[in-house]
Amino acid sequence: MVATLRRMDFETLIVERSGGIARLTLHRPDAANGINLRMSEELLVAATSFADDPSVRAVLLTGAGARFCGGGDVKGFATLGDGLGHHIREITVPLHAAISQLVRLDAPVICAVQGSAAGAGMGFVASSDIVIAAESAKFVMAYTGIGLTPDGSSSWFLPRLVGVRRALELAITNRALSAAEALDWGIVTQVVPDDALTATAEALAETIAAGPTLAYGGAKRLMHGSLEHTLDQHLALESEEMARAGRSADGIEGVAAFVEKRAAYFRGA
């Protein structure tokens, strides 16, 4: 199915590219952008295409309509009976591969959240590099409320963002966080008025797309790996990433621009 999608128009996503920015919009607004099998497969195709394209220097992840993402397509789940477990595996395998691709991009992923982020929508939020939230946005895990467990990377990222105790509270109680609470907990980066969400996220994406993409990727790898290594292992990786950046055209340009007291022109290489 995934291979076939490469030759087809997306049905559940809108994917647009311009000026180094890849705009990825979840597009099932009548279903709160709920993730069905088609969307999970299309997400993998889109994420893989970004990974294969060095011209992508920032990814802007948004949701169409009133809500960012309500998680899985629960109404569809309800029709499956004993086949639910198999269907969930079918959805999560490409979904998780897509999230893994996005996390590993050199290009930073900016997530703009309106309405609510629930279930796997929380996974998108937690795994993104920068999250801009509208003031009225809400954040909720929701899984245990329907007898399921977290997916979409939320159980990996949330303990790292907020600690195990708070992550478990969110998973067990399904407490909904306001945008202000999510900011205080470190789940989102910035909260803006509802009518400023799109412009703020677009402006940030444009700024990031003009920056040193390879250095951003190195910073992402170091931050994500920091809890997995000993101090000495991590210091060695810092040296490797710094040397790699120093060999790049962006590293050479950035140092030269600093010394010459001018704006740097980064090409993402």
N, C-alpha and C positions, 0 to 999 in steps of 0.2 A: 504493500500500500504506500509506504513512504517513498519508494522509488518512483511510483506512478505520479505522486503529487508533484514531483519536480517538473513535470510537463503540464501541470494544470494550474488554473487560477485558484487562489486561496478562497475558501468559502467562509471561514470563521475568523480570518485575520485580514487586516489591511497592512501591507508592507510597502513603505515608501523610502526612497533614498535620495538625499540631496546634500551637497556641501559637506560630505563626510559623516552626515547623520543618517542612521537607519532608524526610521520610525516604525515601531511595531505596536499595532493597535489590536487588542482583543475585540472581536466584532461579532458578538452574539447579544446585542443590547436587550433584546426581548427576553433573554434567559439570564440576565445579570452577568453576561459574559461567562456563563458556566462552562467548565471544561468537559467536553465530550471526546470521544475517540478521535473524531476528525480534527478537532482543535489541537489535541496533544500531538498528533502526527504532523500537522502543519507547523506547529511550534518548533519541532525538531528540524524540519526542512528549512525554516527561516533562520534558526540559530546556526545551523550548519553553513548556510550560505553566508552569514556574517563572518563566521570563523574562516571561511575560504577567501574572503575579500579584504585585502589590506587597505582598501579605501574607506572602510567603515571605521570611524574614529570615535564615535559615540553612538550608543543605542538609547532611544527614548521609548520606554514601555508605557503604554497608556491603555485605557479601556473606553469603549464607546458607550454613550448613554449616561444614565444616572449613577451607575455603580461601576467601580473599577473591575472587580471580579468576585463573584459569589462562591468560588471554589468549584467542586465537581458538579456535574449536572444531576442533582439528586432526584429530580422528577424522572429522569431517564433510568436512574438506578432502581427506582421503585418497581419497575416492570420486569425485573430480571430474576427475582426469586433466588433459587439456589445457584444461578449463574452469576450472581453479583461478584463473588470473589474473583472469578476468572476475568470478568469484564474490567474490574479495577486493575488487575495486573496488566491487561492489555493497554489501559490508559496510562498507567504510571510509568511503564517502561520507556515509551518515547518522551513523556513529559519530563521525567528525571534526566534523560539524556539531553533534552533541550536546555534544562536549567544548568546542567553541568557545562555545556558548551558556552552558555552566556556568562557563567561565572569565570570561565577560563579565558575569555576574550581579553586581549590587551585593551580594547576599547571599553571605557567605563559604561555601565548600564545605569541609566537614570529612570526611576520609576515615579510616575505622577499619579496620585491616588485621589479620586473623588468618590463620594458616596460611601462605599464600604469595601473593605478587603477581608474576605472570609475564606477559611479553608486553604486551598492551594493559592488563593489570592494573597494570603499571609506569607506563603512560601515565596512568591514573587517579590513581595516587599522585603522579606528578610534576606533574600539572596542578592538583591540589587546593591549596587555600590553607593548610590545616593538616592534618597527617597524624599520627594516633595509631596506634602499632603495638604489638601484643602481643609480649612478650619472645621468644616462639618463632617469630615471623614471619620469613619469608625473602623476598628480593627478587632477581629475576633477569630479564634481558632475554629470553633464550631464542630470539630470532628466527633468528640465524645458525645455531643448532644444527639447524634444519630447512630451512636454505637460503633463508630469507626475510630481509627487512630491517625495521627498526623502523617502527611506526605508532603511532596513538593519542596523538600529540603528544610521545612520550618523546624523540625526537631533537631537539626544539625546547627542551623544558624541562630535560632532564638536563645539557646543556652549560652552561646558565645556573646550575644548582644546584651542579654538581660540577666544572665545567671540561671542556674538550674531551678532554683526555688521559684522564681517568677515565671519561668517558662512552664513549669509544671502547674502553677496556678492557672495560667491561661489555658492550658490543655485540659485540665480537670474541671474547672468551673465554667469555662467558656465565657468568662468575663469579657465584655466589650470595652475596649479602650477608646477614649476620645483621641482626636489628633493631638491635643495638648498633652495627654498622658503618654501617648506613644512617643512624642518628642522627649518628654522627661525621662522615659525609660530607655531611650537610645534606639528605638525601632525606626523612627523617621529622622531625617536630617533637618528639615525645615517645614514650618507650617505657614501657609499664606492664605489670604482671603480667597473664598471660592472662585470669584471672578478673575483672580490673578494666577490661578494654577497653570493654565496652559502657557501663558506668556512667560512666567517664571521658569518653567521647565524647558521651554524652547530656548530661552536666552542662555540658560546654563549649558544645554546641549551644544549650542553654537560655540560657547567659550571653550568647552572641553574638546570639541572637535578640532579646534585650532591649536591644541596643546601637544605635548610630547607623548604620543600614544604608547610607544614602547616603554617609556618610564612609568606611565600609568599601569601598564600590564605588570611590570616588575614589582611595583608597590602592592598591587593586588595579590600577587603570588606570595610576597613576603608576609603580608598581613594575614592571609588565609592559612598560611603554613605555620604561623608563629606558635600556635598551641600544640603542634605536632612534633616539634623538634626540641632537642636539648639546646642550651645556650650556645655551645660551641658549634653545633650543626647549623644553627640559625645564623650565627655570625659569618660562617663560611658562605652561606647562601647570600647574605647581604653583600659580601665581597664579590661574588659571582655576578649578581644582578647589577651592582654598581659598575663593574668592569664592562659588562655587556652594554649598559647604557652609555658608558664612556666611549665605546667603539662606534656607537651609532651616529648617524648624521645629526640627529636631534641633540645628542649630548655634546657634540663638538660645536654645533651652532649655539646651544644654550650658554655654554661657557664663554664663547667668543662674544655673544651679545651682552653678557654681563660685564665683561671687561671693557667693551667698547661703549657701554652705557646707551644701548639701543634696545628696541623691542626685538625679541627673538622671532624668527620665522621657522616654525616647526613643520616638518613634512611627514611626520609619522614613520620615520625610518631611521 
